[in-house]
Amino acid sequence: MKADRVEISRDESGKQWLIRIQVGEEVIRRHAREAKDATQDALRDVAIRIANEEGYQIDRSDVVFS
């Protein structure tokens, strides 16, 4: 199944990255423990891997940062 969008941001405490996978109205939230100064390419790779593990396909262009 294809995800509509994946959003990457820091969580409220600022200690972890928050990966939000949106499929229609459903939103799945997962945390990633990547370094605070991780590159956007590295974070995109992590987000895509997490989406794949959840059973979703996502294009790199559908991964956004907030």
N, CA, C and O atoms as CSV, one atom per row, in Angstrom:
chain,resi,resn,atom,element,x,y,z
A,1,MET,N,N,0.850,-1.171,0.000
A,1,MET,CA,C,0.000,0.000,0.000
A,1,MET,C,C,0.901,1.241,0.000
A,1,MET,O,O,1.954,1.244,0.638
A,2,LYS,N,N,0.498,2.265,-0.696
A,2,LYS,CA,C,1.285,3.487,-0.806
A,2,LYS,C,C,0.852,4.503,0.244
A,2,LYS,O,O,-0.335,4.789,0.399
A,3,ALA,N,N,1.829,5.038,0.957
A,3,ALA,CA,C,1.564,6.103,1.926
A,3,ALA,C,C,1.425,7.419,1.161
A,3,ALA,O,O,2.073,7.617,0.133
A,4,ASP,N,N,0.580,8.312,1.667
A,4,ASP,CA,C,0.373,9.607,1.027
A,4,ASP,C,C,1.505,10.583,1.315
A,4,ASP,O,O,1.896,11.381,0.463
A,5,ARG,N,N,2.023,10.500,2.546
A,5,ARG,CA,C,3.006,11.488,2.966
A,5,ARG,C,C,3.722,10.979,4.212
A,5,ARG,O,O,3.148,10.263,5.033
A,6,VAL,N,N,4.973,11.361,4.330
A,6,VAL,CA,C,5.745,11.089,5.539
A,6,VAL,C,C,6.352,12.407,5.986
A,6,VAL,O,O,7.001,13.101,5.204
A,7,GLU,N,N,6.136,12.744,7.249
A,7,GLU,CA,C,6.643,14.001,7.806
A,7,GLU,C,C,7.656,13.685,8.896
A,7,GLU,O,O,7.434,12.814,9.737
A,8,ILE,N,N,8.777,14.410,8.866
A,8,ILE,CA,C,9.836,14.220,9.855
A,8,ILE,C,C,9.997,15.503,10.655
A,8,ILE,O,O,10.105,16.590,10.087
A,9,SER,N,N,10.012,15.368,11.980
A,9,SER,CA,C,10.228,16.530,12.853
A,9,SER,C,C,10.853,16.035,14.152
A,9,SER,O,O,10.951,14.829,14.379
A,10,ARG,N,N,11.269,16.954,14.993
A,10,ARG,CA,C,11.760,16.592,16.326
A,10,ARG,C,C,10.546,16.422,17.234
A,10,ARG,O,O,9.558,17.143,17.092
A,11,ASP,N,N,10.615,15.477,18.159
A,11,ASP,CA,C,9.496,15.308,19.080
A,11,ASP,C,C,9.464,16.475,20.072
A,11,ASP,O,O,10.362,17.316,20.079
A,12,GLU,N,N,8.436,16.517,20.897
A,12,GLU,CA,C,8.238,17.654,21.814
A,12,GLU,C,C,9.403,17.860,22.764
A,12,GLU,O,O,9.734,18.994,23.110
A,13,SER,N,N,10.027,16.768,23.186
A,13,SER,CA,C,11.155,16.890,24.113
A,13,SER,C,C,12.444,17.250,23.379
A,13,SER,O,O,13.427,17.638,24.011
A,14,GLY,N,N,12.448,17.125,22.049
A,14,GLY,CA,C,13.626,17.448,21.259
A,14,GLY,C,C,14.713,16.392,21.320
A,14,GLY,O,O,15.838,16.642,20.887
A,15,LYS,N,N,14.401,15.216,21.849
A,15,LYS,CA,C,15.405,14.171,22.022
A,15,LYS,C,C,15.415,13.149,20.893
A,15,LYS,O,O,16.428,12.486,20.672
A,16,GLN,N,N,14.309,13.011,20.179
A,16,GLN,CA,C,14.211,12.011,19.120
A,16,GLN,C,C,13.532,12.624,17.901
A,16,GLN,O,O,12.864,13.654,17.986
A,17,TRP,N,N,13.724,11.962,16.775
A,17,TRP,CA,C,13.005,12.340,15.566
A,17,TRP,C,C,11.649,11.649,15.571
A,17,TRP,O,O,11.537,10.494,15.981
A,18,LEU,N,N,10.630,12.348,15.119
A,18,LEU,CA,C,9.284,11.797,15.013
A,18,LEU,C,C,8.968,11.609,13.536
A,18,LEU,O,O,9.045,12.551,12.748
A,19,ILE,N,N,8.615,10.390,13.173
A,19,ILE,CA,C,8.250,10.040,11.803
A,19,ILE,C,C,6.741,9.839,11.778
A,19,ILE,O,O,6.215,8.959,12.460
A,20,ARG,N,N,6.044,10.659,10.989
A,20,ARG,CA,C,4.582,10.538,10.872
A,20,ARG,C,C,4.253,10.033,9.477
A,20,ARG,O,O,4.540,10.704,8.485
A,21,ILE,N,N,3.654,8.856,9.398
A,21,ILE,CA,C,3.269,8.248,8.128
A,21,ILE,C,C,1.774,8.447,7.961
A,21,ILE,O,O,0.982,7.979,8.779
A,22,GLN,N,N,1.389,9.144,6.895
A,22,GLN,CA,C,-0.030,9.416,6.666
A,22,GLN,C,C,-0.529,8.609,5.477
A,22,GLN,O,O,0.039,8.645,4.385
A,23,VAL,N,N,-1.615,7.875,5.729
A,23,VAL,CA,C,-2.293,7.099,4.695
A,23,VAL,C,C,-3.764,7.443,4.807
A,23,VAL,O,O,-4.450,6.949,5.702
A,24,GLY,N,N,-4.250,8.275,3.919
A,24,GLY,CA,C,-5.624,8.750,4.036
A,24,GLY,C,C,-5.772,9.526,5.327
A,24,GLY,O,O,-5.009,10.458,5.585
A,25,GLU,N,N,-6.747,9.154,6.141
A,25,GLU,CA,C,-6.975,9.813,7.431
A,25,GLU,C,C,-6.140,9.204,8.557
A,25,GLU,O,O,-6.034,9.782,9.639
A,26,GLU,N,N,-5.556,8.049,8.303
A,26,GLU,CA,C,-4.775,7.354,9.324
A,26,GLU,C,C,-3.365,7.936,9.419
A,26,GLU,O,O,-2.732,8.212,8.399
A,27,VAL,N,N,-2.879,8.120,10.635
A,27,VAL,CA,C,-1.520,8.601,10.867
A,27,VAL,C,C,-0.827,7.643,11.833
A,27,VAL,O,O,-1.331,7.360,12.920
A,28,ILE,N,N,0.327,7.155,11.416
A,28,ILE,CA,C,1.135,6.267,12.243
A,28,ILE,C,C,2.351,7.060,12.688
A,28,ILE,O,O,3.026,7.682,11.867
A,29,ARG,N,N,2.633,7.040,13.982
A,29,ARG,CA,C,3.774,7.784,14.528
A,29,ARG,C,C,4.810,6.793,15.044
A,29,ARG,O,O,4.498,5.859,15.783
A,30,ARG,N,N,6.046,7.026,14.632
A,30,ARG,CA,C,7.170,6.216,15.106
A,30,ARG,C,C,8.329,7.150,15.442
A,30,ARG,O,O,8.486,8.203,14.825
A,31,HIS,N,N,9.126,6.762,16.411
A,31,HIS,CA,C,10.302,7.548,16.788
A,31,HIS,C,C,11.558,6.932,16.188
A,31,HIS,O,O,11.647,5.718,16.004
A,32,ALA,N,N,12.527,7.791,15.888
A,32,ALA,CA,C,13.834,7.342,15.402
A,32,ALA,C,C,14.897,7.990,16.268
A,32,ALA,O,O,14.801,9.172,16.601
A,33,ARG,N,N,15.889,7.234,16.625
A,33,ARG,CA,C,16.946,7.726,17.510
A,33,ARG,C,C,18.182,8.174,16.732
A,33,ARG,O,O,19.307,8.008,17.203
A,34,GLU,N,N,17.981,8.727,15.570
A,34,GLU,CA,C,19.108,9.245,14.792
A,34,GLU,C,C,19.678,10.484,15.480
A,34,GLU,O,O,18.999,11.133,16.275
A,35,ALA,N,N,20.910,10.798,15.168
A,35,ALA,CA,C,21.571,11.954,15.768
A,35,ALA,C,C,20.815,13.244,15.447
A,35,ALA,O,O,20.198,13.370,14.389
A,36,LYS,N,N,20.873,14.188,16.368
A,36,LYS,CA,C,20.171,15.456,16.185
A,36,LYS,C,C,20.647,16.181,14.926
A,36,LYS,O,O,19.871,16.887,14.283
A,37,ASP,N,N,21.923,16.007,14.576
A,37,ASP,CA,C,22.472,16.676,13.400
A,37,ASP,C,C,22.511,15.770,12.165
A,37,ASP,O,O,23.297,16.010,11.249
A,38,ALA,N,N,21.674,14.736,12.136
A,38,ALA,CA,C,21.612,13.828,10.984
A,38,ALA,C,C,21.212,14.605,9.733
A,38,ALA,O,O,20.437,15.559,9.809
A,39,THR,N,N,21.735,14.198,8.601
A,39,THR,CA,C,21.410,14.880,7.344
A,39,THR,C,C,19.989,14.542,6.910
A,39,THR,O,O,19.418,13.535,7.328
A,40,GLN,N,N,19.437,15.393,6.072
A,40,GLN,CA,C,18.087,15.137,5.568
A,40,GLN,C,C,18.045,13.854,4.748
A,40,GLN,O,O,17.055,13.125,4.801
A,41,ASP,N,N,19.099,13.567,3.994
A,41,ASP,CA,C,19.127,12.319,3.223
A,41,ASP,C,C,19.101,11.104,4.139
A,41,ASP,O,O,18.386,10.139,3.869
A,42,ALA,N,N,19.876,11.144,5.223
A,42,ALA,CA,C,19.896,10.031,6.171
A,42,ALA,C,C,18.527,9.859,6.826
A,42,ALA,O,O,18.055,8.736,7.000
A,43,LEU,N,N,17.895,10.969,7.188
A,43,LEU,CA,C,16.569,10.893,7.815
A,43,LEU,C,C,15.519,10.393,6.833
A,43,LEU,O,O,14.622,9.642,7.216
A,44,ARG,N,N,15.621,10.801,5.570
A,44,ARG,CA,C,14.698,10.273,4.552
A,44,ARG,C,C,14.840,8.758,4.450
A,44,ARG,O,O,13.841,8.040,4.394
A,45,ASP,N,N,16.085,8.272,4.427
A,45,ASP,CA,C,16.314,6.824,4.350
A,45,ASP,C,C,15.682,6.103,5.536
A,45,ASP,O,O,15.067,5.050,5.368
A,46,VAL,N,N,15.830,6.665,6.732
A,46,VAL,CA,C,15.243,6.068,7.932
A,46,VAL,C,C,13.719,6.064,7.825
A,46,VAL,O,O,13.078,5.057,8.126
A,47,ALA,N,N,13.137,7.187,7.396
A,47,ALA,CA,C,11.678,7.286,7.276
A,47,ALA,C,C,11.136,6.282,6.264
A,47,ALA,O,O,10.104,5.652,6.497
A,48,ILE,N,N,11.833,6.136,5.144
A,48,ILE,CA,C,11.401,5.178,4.126
A,48,ILE,C,C,11.502,3.755,4.668
A,48,ILE,O,O,10.611,2.939,4.428
A,49,ARG,N,N,12.572,3.449,5.392
A,49,ARG,CA,C,12.730,2.118,5.986
A,49,ARG,C,C,11.607,1.826,6.981
A,49,ARG,O,O,11.038,0.734,6.981
A,50,ILE,N,N,11.295,2.802,7.824
A,50,ILE,CA,C,10.220,2.624,8.804
A,50,ILE,C,C,8.879,2.428,8.107
A,50,ILE,O,O,8.098,1.561,8.499
A,51,ALA,N,N,8.608,3.223,7.079
A,51,ALA,CA,C,7.354,3.067,6.334
A,51,ALA,C,C,7.278,1.673,5.710
A,51,ALA,O,O,6.228,1.033,5.748
A,52,ASN,N,N,8.390,1.203,5.136
A,52,ASN,CA,C,8.417,-0.137,4.544
A,52,ASN,C,C,8.161,-1.213,5.590
A,52,ASN,O,O,7.444,-2.179,5.331
A,53,GLU,N,N,8.752,-1.043,6.781
A,53,GLU,CA,C,8.533,-2.012,7.865
A,53,GLU,C,C,7.072,-2.055,8.290
A,53,GLU,O,O,6.577,-3.095,8.725
A,54,GLU,N,N,6.382,-0.922,8.161
A,54,GLU,CA,C,4.958,-0.861,8.504
A,54,GLU,C,C,4.071,-1.356,7.355
A,54,GLU,O,O,2.849,-1.426,7.491
A,55,GLY,N,N,4.699,-1.697,6.221
A,55,GLY,CA,C,3.956,-2.231,5.081
A,55,GLY,C,C,3.555,-1.188,4.052
A,55,GLY,O,O,2.684,-1.448,3.222
A,56,TYR,N,N,4.168,-0.021,4.091
A,56,TYR,CA,C,3.825,1.064,3.168
A,56,TYR,C,C,4.990,1.402,2.261
A,56,TYR,O,O,6.150,1.328,2.669
A,57,GLN,N,N,4.680,1.771,1.038
A,57,GLN,CA,C,5.666,2.260,0.082
A,57,GLN,C,C,5.554,3.783,0.043
A,57,GLN,O,O,4.461,4.336,0.162
A,58,ILE,N,N,6.687,4.448,-0.122
A,58,ILE,CA,C,6.687,5.911,-0.163
A,58,ILE,C,C,7.782,6.367,-1.125
A,58,ILE,O,O,8.861,5.776,-1.171
A,59,ASP,N,N,7.501,7.410,-1.884
A,59,ASP,CA,C,8.501,8.024,-2.748
A,59,ASP,C,C,9.308,9.024,-1.941
A,59,ASP,O,O,8.777,9.673,-1.040
A,60,ARG,N,N,10.604,9.153,-2.263
A,60,ARG,CA,C,11.450,10.119,-1.544
A,60,ARG,C,C,10.869,11.527,-1.598
A,60,ARG,O,O,11.005,12.296,-0.646
A,61,SER,N,N,10.224,11.864,-2.708
A,61,SER,CA,C,9.669,13.218,-2.857
A,61,SER,C,C,8.469,13.463,-1.946
A,61,SER,O,O,8.067,14.611,-1.754
A,62,ASP,N,N,7.890,12.397,-1.383
A,62,ASP,CA,C,6.738,12.535,-0.479
A,62,ASP,C,C,7.161,12.637,0.991
A,62,ASP,O,O,6.309,12.690,1.878
A,63,VAL,N,N,8.471,12.663,1.251
A,63,VAL,CA,C,8.990,12.811,2.611
A,63,VAL,C,C,9.292,14.289,2.823
A,63,VAL,O,O,10.101,14.876,2.104
A,64,VAL,N,N,8.628,14.892,3.828
A,64,VAL,CA,C,8.793,16.327,4.096
A,64,VAL,C,C,9.299,16.537,5.511
A,64,VAL,O,O,9.155,15.673,6.376
A,65,PHE,N,N,9.894,17.703,5.732
A,65,PHE,CA,C,10.399,18.088,7.045
A,65,PHE,C,C,9.583,19.253,7.580
A,65,PHE,O,O,9.209,20.159,6.835
A,66,SER,N,N,9.311,19.220,8.874
A,66,SER,CA,C,8.583,20.345,9.476
A,66,SER,C,C,9.301,20.847,10.702
A,66,SER,O,O,8.840,21.791,11.344
